[in-house]
Structures are given as C-alpha cells and as structure tokens.
Amino acid sequence: MHIAVFLAPAVIVYSVFSIYPLIDTIRLSFYAGDQSGVRHFAGWDNFRTLLADPAWSGQFWNALRNNLMFFAIHMVVQNGIGLGLAMLLSLPRLTGGSIYRTLIFLPTMLSVVIIGFIWQLILNPLWGIAPSLLKTVGLGSLFRPWLGQESTALVTVSLISVWQFVGIPMMLIYAALINIPDDLLDAATVDGAGPFSVFWFVRLPLILPTLGVVSILTFVANFNAFDLIYAVKGALAGPNFSTDILGTFFYRTFFGYQLQVGSPTMGATVATAMLVVILIGVMIYLFGVQRRLQRHAF
Amino acid sequence: MKRAGRFLATVSVAASALAFAQAASAQTLTIESWRNDDADVWNNQIIPAFNKKYPNIKVQFKADPPTEYNAALNARLAGGTAGDLITCRPFDASLDLFKKGQLTSVNDVKGIENFSDVARSAWSTDDGKTTFCMPMASVIHGFIYNKAIFDELKLTPPKTMAEFHALLDKIKSDGNYTPIAMGTADQWEAATMGFQNIGVNYWKGEEGRKALIEGKQKLTDPAYVETFKELASWAPYMGDGYKSQKYPDTQNLFTLGRAAIYPAGSWDIPIFRKQADFEFDAFAPPVPDASGKCYISDHTDIALGINAKSKNIEAAKTFLSWIASSEFADIYANALPGFFPLSKEKVTVKDPVAAKFVGWRDTCESSIRNSYQILSRGTPNLENELWNVSAQVINGTMKPDEAAKKVEDGLASWYKPHKK
C-alpha cells in the first residue's frame, strides 16, 4: 500500500507525460490522414514511404548519415577534449583549477540560440572576427564561409556544439578521476610506473564506466539534437541539406515548413524511426559495453 | 482549501459569464492576425477610420507571433473560440480552412469585384469559382539601388539584362562596392529575391505560371533554365563569403552603403527608411530582351476572411466590404509602405520608392510566385526545392540545367499533369 502511494506521483507524471505520448506517437505512425483531416489505419505504409519512396528515403538516410557524423565528431573531439581537460584539472599542482572548471563549463549553461548567434557573428564573412583575426596573423587566405559550404557546414556546426558542451564530459570524468584512491596511484608510482603508464593502466580502466556513461549520454543527446541546427541553419538545414539531422527532418515533416503543410502522421513515423535508432544504439551499449564493464567493476 | 475552491469556482463562472456576455453582445468583431507588428496601425488608424463610418460595429485586433499563428488559429477554430475575422495566409493554409468549413465564401460580399483574378487566386478554390478571403495586400519584387553610388559612378538604372550586366561589371571594376547584396545562407533569398524576382520575365508571368500548373510547360523548359543561368551569373558580383551571408547581413551590407544593388522585396522599404542614411531608389526586374513586355512578381500575401462560426457574420461582411474600399487601401498603403493594396481602385502611395514599385503595375503585367498555387502541395515541396536549388546554382554546386531537372523530377514524382 505504502509503496503504491509513494510511487504514484512519479508513475502518474511519467505515464501521462512520457509513456502515453510515446505509445500514442507509435500508434499515430500507423495512420494516414487525408485532405479533410480524417485519419485511417494505414499499416506499414508510412514506414514503407519513409524507407522506400525516393522523395523520403533520400532525406531520411541523408539525415541519419549526417547524424552519425555529428555523433562521431562529438565522441572524438568533445569527449577527447573533455578527457584531456579533466586530466589537467585533476593535476594536484594546478592552481586556479576551479576557475578553469567554471569557465569551461559556462557555455553549457547558455541558450543554444545565443551560442548559435555568437558563432554566426564570429564566423561571419562580412563582419565576423574570424576573418580579421586570421588576416592579422597573415592567414587571411585560409578563411572560408565555413557555415555556407556543403563540405564544411556540418563539421562547423558540430564543432560549435562541441565548444558548448565540452564542459559536461569534463565534469563527469573529472569527478571520476578525483574519486580514484591516491593509494592506487602511489602504489603504481612506487612500482615504477611513469605518468603515462599510470594514466593508461590505472586511471583509464577505473574511469571506463564513466566514459561509457558519457558516450551514451552523448549518443542520446546527439540523436535528439535539433535546436542548434535550427538556430544556425534553419529547418531546411542548408546548404543542400548538408546539415540536416533527424531532428530537423522530423521538424519539417511534423510541423511543415514554409509552404510545406505539416503531416502529423508522417511526423510520427519519423519520430518512431528516431526512437528505433536510439533504441538500437542504447541496446548495443547495454549488451555490448555495459555488461563487460560490470564484469570488471570493483 | 474548500473556501479557496469555492472562490475559484465563483470567479471562473463569473469570468466565463462575462466572456459569454461579451461574445453575445452583437456587433463586436475580433480580428485574428499574425501581423503583431501592425497592431498600432490597426488600433490607431484603420479601426478608427472604419468606426467613423460604422460607429455601431466595434472591432478588436488580436495578433499572435507569426510563427505561432497557424497552430494557435487552428486550435481556436477547432475549439470554437476563434475571432470573427481571420487573417488569411495565401493558398493552401487558408484553402484547408475553407475545405474544413471554417471559412465562409465571400463571393457575395460587396467590393470583391474590385479585385482581379490574380489578386483573388491566392484565396480561391482551385477552379477559381469561390473566393473565401478578401484580398488585402501584396508585396512586389524588384531591385533597390543606392543612389549615391549610382551618382558617384555615373550609372543609370538598367532596363535589360544586358544593361544590368554592363552595370554590374562597372561597379565591380570600380572595386569600392559590392555590386549585388545577396547571400545564399538562408536559401530563401536565392529563390525569392533571385529566382522569383527575375524569373517572371522569362516565363512571361501568368502565362507561364498557369502553363506550369496545367502541365503544358516543364521546369526543364528554356525559360526556367535561363532563369537559373542568370542567377548563376550573379555569383562573382556578390559579397565575399556570400555562401554564409544571411538575410540580416544582406540588409546591413546595403544600408551601410557597402553594396550598390539589392534584389528586394517591397517589405524591405520601411526597414531601409529607418536604417539607410543615403537616398535609395528602385528599378524593375530587367527584361531579357527589350522588345517584349515586362512582368513583375506582385505576390499576394495577406487577406481577411470570415469565421464560419462567427455570430456576427453580417457585421463581418460590412467590415470586409470596407476593406475592399479605396479608403482602406489608402490608409494601409501609407501606414505600411511596401505592402500594397490589391484592389483595382487607384491608390496614392506617398513613399516615393514604394510608389515606384506599385507604379510598375501600370507598365508591366503582374504575376505571383509560381510555386505557391497547387504546386507545393506534395512531397517534395516545390517551394522548398526551389530554395535549395537556387542557392546551389549561385553557390556553383549545381549547374542550371541540373537544377531545372531536379525540381521538375521532384514535381513530376507526385503531380499528375507533369507525370507523362
């Protein structure tokens, strides 16, 4: 009885605002609407359209590919730099560590719209400081309109996002690093391990579970990403959809864009496809990585 | 707790009774709109002018932010709480409302005969028989130029494309100014200020637009490829890094006096009036060859319809027929230079540049953007596709004939008259 009462608030809120909409979205993805707004059951039609109709599948695969690229850049650059920064912060001799920590974490708390705006100003070819900075060091010829070229736009947007969110992996890894008992590190040093070996053979294995958590958080956040691309490149994710990810694709489909009238049912289909992609990723993590990590847990 | 509950209940009953009383008192009209920028103009100029003639009909102007308008309006229409007069977006968004029975026909409203077929097309059924919103205003495309730069370099506004290019070359060789202020980062500029702006002269306005809808012309026809070719030729005249130049950048580039020519929509005029400290003027889209007629994109943008569930339909009709009068047209055109009344009645626009834009109606034939009626109903959406390929053509990542083929293939994939 008590258990039911104490669980009730969470269960009710969670069911109403999370589980029910999720299930209803999946249900909606099996329906199709006609002109007058009447919906009828359509079976797998929407999914067939999404995956087989060239008008849809091209966009879907393109968005998925871009999303994977977006994720890869975050994994390598954001989490790599996050790890490096955490290592530096955990150096015992470092003074002013908390100042650095705060400064690096600061962009995380800003609105994405502001981040997008600031970086567009910085990279602006007409009055941005990036071109003039490059010019003052004699590298002006290297400047390109990075946000406007198909070849560079996605990487640029990804790096902007990395710049904003690098504080989160840094903090998580830092917390894990300072939790490692000094005895272990001292013992390793006494046994003759250099700083590199200490990192590679002692610290890294001990923070692996945290790295796993960081990866899965990055994965889920990246495959749900939308706001930065929308703020910087709009819902058409130009040029030529080179920055289109699943989030912007979903937005265009569900809400419509400009003259394109939104389709709730196709939108639900895209949302369901996103759910499946995220589920697959999380499954791989749970069964492939988490289990192995738990075996080594101490 | 109980007392608070009872108090709340009383208050809410009282409030709803009040709301009901307000709704029931006849002759109060509420206007739903997305033009929250225009609230002052409505409250201080338009509604008082209307009340001078019709003191018994009260009018309230209520606006939502443009991005939320469609969603909010749909919810209110479905819930039966929408206002009496509905500001209509052009084409499918409003047509949907009419099909759902949420807007009434305005065919019998006095004043509708003041509007041409082109003006009515944005708010008429596909067969053109029923019009469901009273047209209010359109926006016109053309080119705005910096007079000071033109004087300094001794340039005259061009009439033909050949003259236009000679002019661009002169500005470029002078080297002090960017010849064309436009960017491709937002994509819509390339399509709206580029493709639709100059294109009407190539596909001969309404003639081409209708032929496209009927399937008699294809987007791979020379008219469209030529338009793309012309767009592609603009790239060398645009600013450094135009590929990541956004719309506000473009406006700044021009108002700071760094660019000579700005492919414009007339809605830019009020902004330039505020920001530019030099004189500017406008010329119509140059024609490909001087012998033919000229055409302009006089795009229907805003209209007013009647909520089918309104309790004050008669009063609403009275208001709409006043909207169709020259009195309204006069106030609207001068309060918001750049938004031009669509009625056939003569209107004096005081802003000289806006007057020039609207003056082209006398010498050139009007048409609207060719992707707006019917052709953007399917997937892929023609308007969105045009944004994409127009930007790509200027960026040099797509050839003009490839761009034409891409949009035609996209259209043919869902639109029957193009399927053959």
Interface residues (C-beta under 8 A of the other chain):
Chain A: Q35 S36 G37 P54 A55 W56 Q120 L123 N124 P125 L126 W127 P131 F143 R144 P145 W146 L147 G148 Q149 E150 K233 G234 L236 G238 P239 N240 F241 Y257 Q258 L259 Q260 V261
Chain B: F91 D92 A93 D96 K99 K100 G183 T184 A185 D186 Q187 W188 G239 D240 G241 Y242 K243 S244 Q245 K246 D249 N252 L253 S371 Y372 S376 R377 T379 P380 N381 L382 E383 N384 W387 N388 A391 Q392 N395 T397 M398 G410 S413 W414
